[in-house]
Amino acid sequence: MDLRLSGVTKRFGPFTAVDDLTLTVPSGSFFALLGASGCGKTTTLRMIAGLEEPTEGQVLLGDDDVTRLRPYRRPVNTVFQSYALFPHLNIEDNVAFGLRRRGIRKCTDQVEEMLHLVDLDGFGKRRPAQLSGGQQQRVALARALINRPQVLLLDEPLGALDLKLRRQMQVELKRIQTEVGITFVHVTHDQEEAMTMADTVAVMNAGKIEQLGAPVEMYDFPGTAFVANFLGQSNLLAASVTGRSGDDLLLDAYGSRYSVPALRARCEEGTVWLGVRPEKMHLSTGEVPSGHQSVTGIVTDSSYMGVSTQYLVRAPWGEELTVFSANSGVAPPLAVASEVTVFWRPDHAFLLPRPADQTHAPVVDPEEVAA
């Protein structure tokens, strides 16, 4: 059954943490709530779990209104970032805890099934302290899943893991969700985490959903400047629509002419942001391929990132463009202070609404969201 939030608002005194949120999470899907600290995503999760009561609105599972139900009466379980395992119990007893609280004593087979699901066969007699962080996270998952919840809530469950373990667990979580087929609602501030695992991502900002959709669609065609710079990075150029030629919109940006397919535009008139992702931009010290659009500039910084090099290129109007260049070995690296041309295909760009008085793109610092 679908999980639905209808007009849900949560206030803490004068502060509105979640503002009139209406949302449907389809049954059996992997759904991610993505946003910075303070955007309302964890408060939303806690209201679904029954740990917070909405100030207004309803939380429904199928046709059942669970808004006022106690947490233990909801067919919902939560996995927290801290794991919350019992250190004095072995792994088998940790996993079996929920069933035994319900009076089910003979649950050895169910425990073994869950440990097999999370790839911890043979670990049942160990204590939590004898397991790695990733293994402890799997125990927490097994303990939640053994209760057969209709919805599993994941509150930044990978935040305490190092990068390598986190990426391994992203794959494991997706595998487990596919195998068990129940609804997962995952709260995170990590863009990669959300995009790697979720079928649908909802980007939250100031208590509201800024945009919702499939990860590929949202990344390739963001709906707002905030999403464009929160879900990855984007180069946003202040531009104005000057007309139309066939299926393309014509633009003026900093005295230069550009075009974008109308299908790639969130608005078709007035002031706009002309957006291009850094990996869709390319650098040249010579000729630009036909059919591409370009900006000349000076390389101001070069950062080697393994699979790619990040270049900052200062454009004539003073802003820096970010370009990711794959380290394929085809071309030598560019030196700082090199004169270059940044170019891209028009169908790789997108247009977003821009307030007429805003000439610099809003900055979203991904490092701040973990604070």
WOMODA-V534651 format. One record per residue. N is the residue number from 0. PSI is psi in whole degrees, -180 to 180 (NA if undefined). Layout:
BEGIN
N/PSI + N/PSI
END
This chain:
BEGIN
0/147 + 1/148 + 2/127 + 3/136 + 4/128 + 5/107 + 6/36 + 7/127 + 8/140 + 9/120 + 10/141 + 11/94 + 12/-131 + 13/-9 + 14/128 + 15/109 + 16/-39 + 17/130 + 18/100 + 19/57 + 20/123 + 21/127 + 22/143 + 23/126 + 24/110 + 25/145 + 26/134 + 27/7 + 28/164 + 29/107 + 30/133 + 31/132 + 32/114 + 33/134 + 34/170 + 35/166 + 36/134 + 37/4 + 38/-15 + 39/1 + 40/-43 + 41/-37 + 42/-40 + 43/-45 + 44/-41 + 45/-31 + 46/-35 + 47/-39 + 48/-20 + 49/9 + 50/-17 + 51/148 + 52/129 + 53/145 + 54/-38 + 55/159 + 56/-179 + 57/148 + 58/122 + 59/141 + 60/108 + 61/-124 + 62/2 + 63/125 + 64/113 + 65/15 + 66/-41 + 67/4 + 68/145 + 69/153 + 70/-42 + 71/-11 + 72/-1 + 73/144 + 74/54 + 75/138 + 76/154 + 77/137 + 78/122 + 79/163 + 80/-32 + 81/-1 + 82/-46 + 83/40 + 84/154 + 85/113 + 86/-25 + 87/-8 + 88/147 + 89/178 + 90/-41 + 91/-46 + 92/-34 + 93/-46 + 94/-37 + 95/-7 + 96/-48 + 97/-42 + 98/-41 + 99/-32 + 100/-26 + 101/6 + 102/10 + 103/107 + 104/-38 + 105/92 + 106/19 + 107/-44 + 108/-40 + 109/-39 + 110/-45 + 111/-37 + 112/-42 + 113/-41 + 114/-35 + 115/-40 + 116/-39 + 117/14 + 118/45 + 119/35 + 120/134 + 121/1 + 122/2 + 123/-33 + 124/-5 + 125/161 + 126/158 + 127/-36 + 128/-18 + 129/4 + 130/154 + 131/170 + 132/-42 + 133/-39 + 134/-39 + 135/-38 + 136/-37 + 137/-36 + 138/-44 + 139/-39 + 140/-45 + 141/-41 + 142/-36 + 143/-41 + 144/-25 + 145/-21 + 146/0 + 147/55 + 148/156 + 149/-29 + 150/132 + 151/124 + 152/130 + 153/109 + 154/91 + 155/54 + 156/-16 + 157/4 + 158/-27 + 159/-1 + 160/154 + 161/171 + 162/-46 + 163/-46 + 164/-38 + 165/-43 + 166/-37 + 167/-42 + 168/-27 + 169/-45 + 170/-42 + 171/-43 + 172/-43 + 173/-40 + 174/-46 + 175/-43 + 176/-40 + 177/-40 + 178/-45 + 179/-26 + 180/16 + 181/167 + 182/127 + 183/130 + 184/115 + 185/121 + 186/130 + 187/158 + 188/0 + 189/114 + 190/-46 + 191/-41 + 192/-48 + 193/-45 + 194/-31 + 195/-39 + 196/-36 + 197/146 + 198/-38 + 199/138 + 200/134 + 201/117 + 202/121 + 203/147 + 204/122 + 205/43 + 206/0 + 207/161 + 208/117 + 209/-40 + 210/149 + 211/138 + 212/-174 + 213/144 + 214/-44 + 215/-45 + 216/-43 + 217/-36 + 218/-45 + 219/-29 + 220/72 + 221/156 + 222/-24 + 223/165 + 224/-35 + 225/-49 + 226/-40 + 227/-34 + 228/-4 + 229/-43 + 230/82 + 231/-162 + 232/153 + 233/146 + 234/120 + 235/117 + 236/130 + 237/123 + 238/171 + 239/139 + 240/126 + 241/-11 + 242/-163 + 243/143 + 244/103 + 245/-122 + 246/4 + 247/145 + 248/139 + 249/139 + 250/155 + 251/127 + 252/114 + 253/37 + 254/-1 + 255/157 + 256/135 + 257/170 + 258/152 + 259/136 + 260/137 + 261/-29 + 262/-17 + 263/19 + 264/132 + 265/-14 + 266/153 + 267/14 + 268/164 + 269/-155 + 270/139 + 271/165 + 272/127 + 273/112 + 274/140 + 275/131 + 276/146 + 277/-35 + 278/-13 + 279/-6 + 280/149 + 281/160 + 282/144 + 283/146 + 284/6 + 285/-132 + 286/147 + 287/133 + 288/146 + 289/151 + 290/1 + 291/161 + 292/157 + 293/163 + 294/135 + 295/155 + 296/-174 + 297/130 + 298/122 + 299/-17 + 300/149 + 301/124 + 302/117 + 303/126 + 304/19 + 305/-91 + 306/-20 + 307/168 + 308/132 + 309/121 + 310/141 + 311/129 + 312/120 + 313/120 + 314/166 + 315/-29 + 316/4 + 317/-20 + 318/156 + 319/132 + 320/142 + 321/130 + 322/128 + 323/121 + 324/120 + 325/136 + 326/69 + 327/-10 + 328/1 + 329/-40 + 330/147 + 331/156 + 332/154 + 333/139 + 334/150 + 335/141 + 336/1 + 337/142 + 338/127 + 339/167 + 340/126 + 341/127 + 342/157 + 343/162 + 344/138 + 345/-35 + 346/-1 + 347/-3 + 348/171 + 349/159 + 350/136 + 351/153 + 352/144 + 353/127 + 354/139 + 355/-28 + 356/3 + 357/116 + 358/-10 + 359/133 + 360/142 + 361/137 + 362/129 + 363/114 + 364/109 + 365/-26 + 366/-27 + 367/-24 + 368/-19 + 369/-5 + 370/NA
END
